[in-house]
C-alpha cells in the first residue's frame, strides 16, 4: 500500500511540474480544441492551486499558478485568432514537404 501511495505521489508531482506547459502544446493545429483544452487546463489548475494553497512543499501551488497564466494566454490567443497565420504557414510548409517527398 505504501508503494502505491508513493507511486501516485510521483505521478501527481510529474503532472504538476508539466501542467504549465500542457496548454501550450495540446492541439496546436486546431483552434476550437486548443481553446477548450486551455480552459480545461485553467480550471484544473485553479482547483488544484486552491487545494494545495497552503502546501509549500515541492512548489506545487506555484506551478499550478503558472499554469493558470499559460492557459489564459493560450485561450486569449485562440479566441482572438492570433495563431491562425502561423498555422497556415506551417500547414503550407508541411504540404510542400509532403509533395517533394512524393516526387522522389
C-alpha positions as CSV (number, residue, x, y, z in Angstrom):
1,X,0.0,0.0,0.0
2,X,2.9,2.4,0.8
3,X,4.4,1.7,-2.6
4,X,1.1,2.6,-4.3
5,X,0.9,5.9,-2.4
6,X,4.4,6.7,-3.3
7,X,3.8,5.9,-7.0
8,X,0.7,8.0,-7.1
9,X,2.5,10.9,-5.4
10,X,5.3,10.7,-8.0
11,X,2.8,10.7,-10.9
12,X,0.9,13.6,-9.4
13,X,4.1,15.6,-9.0
14,X,5.2,14.9,-12.5
15,X,1.8,16.1,-13.7
16,X,2.1,19.2,-11.6
17,X,5.5,20.0,-13.0
18,X,4.3,19.5,-16.6
19,X,1.0,21.2,-16.2
20,X,2.1,24.8,-17.0
21,X,3.4,23.6,-20.4
22,X,0.4,21.4,-21.4
23,X,-1.9,24.2,-22.6
24,X,0.7,25.5,-25.0
25,X,1.3,22.1,-26.6
26,X,-2.1,20.5,-26.8
27,X,-3.9,20.6,-30.2
28,X,-1.5,23.1,-31.9
29,X,-3.4,22.9,-35.3
30,X,-7.0,23.0,-34.1
31,X,-8.3,26.4,-32.9
32,X,-11.5,25.2,-31.2
33,X,-10.0,22.2,-29.4
34,X,-7.0,24.3,-28.3
35,X,-9.3,26.8,-26.8
36,X,-11.3,24.2,-24.9
37,X,-8.1,22.4,-23.8
38,X,-6.8,25.7,-22.4
39,X,-10.0,26.3,-20.5
40,X,-9.9,22.8,-19.1
41,X,-6.2,23.2,-18.0
42,X,-7.0,26.5,-16.4
43,X,-10.0,25.1,-14.4
44,X,-7.9,22.1,-13.2
45,X,-5.0,24.4,-12.3
46,X,-7.3,26.7,-10.3
47,X,-8.8,23.8,-8.5
48,X,-5.5,22.2,-7.6
49,X,-3.9,25.5,-6.9
50,X,-6.6,26.3,-4.3
51,X,-6.4,22.8,-2.9
52,X,-2.7,23.0,-2.3
53,X,-2.6,26.7,-1.4
54,X,-1.0,26.1,2.0
55,X,1.5,23.5,0.9
56,X,4.9,24.9,0.3
57,X,6.5,21.6,-0.3
58,X,7.7,20.9,-3.9
59,X,6.3,24.3,-5.1
60,X,3.1,22.7,-6.3
61,X,0.9,25.7,-5.8
62,X,3.4,27.9,-7.8
63,X,3.3,25.5,-10.7
64,X,-0.5,25.5,-10.9
65,X,-0.5,29.3,-10.7
66,X,1.9,29.4,-13.7
67,X,-0.5,27.0,-15.5
68,X,-3.4,29.5,-15.0
69,X,-1.3,32.2,-16.7
70,X,-0.2,30.0,-19.6
71,X,-3.8,28.7,-20.0
72,X,-5.1,32.2,-20.1
73,X,-2.5,33.2,-22.8
74,X,-3.5,30.3,-25.0
75,X,-7.2,30.9,-24.5
76,X,-6.8,34.6,-25.4
77,X,-4.6,33.8,-28.4
78,X,-7.2,31.2,-29.7
79,X,-10.2,33.5,-29.1
80,X,-8.6,36.4,-30.9
81,X,-7.3,34.3,-33.8
82,X,-3.6,35.3,-33.4
83,X,-2.4,31.8,-34.1
84,X,-4.1,31.4,-37.5
85,X,-1.4,32.9,-39.6
86,X,1.4,30.7,-38.2
87,X,-0.9,27.6,-38.6
88,X,-1.5,28.4,-42.2
89,X,2.2,28.9,-42.8
90,X,3.0,25.6,-41.0
91,X,0.4,23.7,-43.0
92,X,1.7,25.1,-46.3
93,X,5.3,24.1,-45.4
94,X,4.1,20.6,-44.4
95,X,2.2,20.2,-47.6
96,X,5.2,21.3,-49.7
97,X,7.4,18.9,-47.8
98,X,4.9,16.1,-48.5
99,X,4.8,17.0,-52.2
100,X,8.6,16.9,-52.5
101,X,8.8,13.5,-50.8
102,X,6.2,12.1,-53.2
103,X,8.2,13.3,-56.3
104,X,11.3,11.4,-55.1
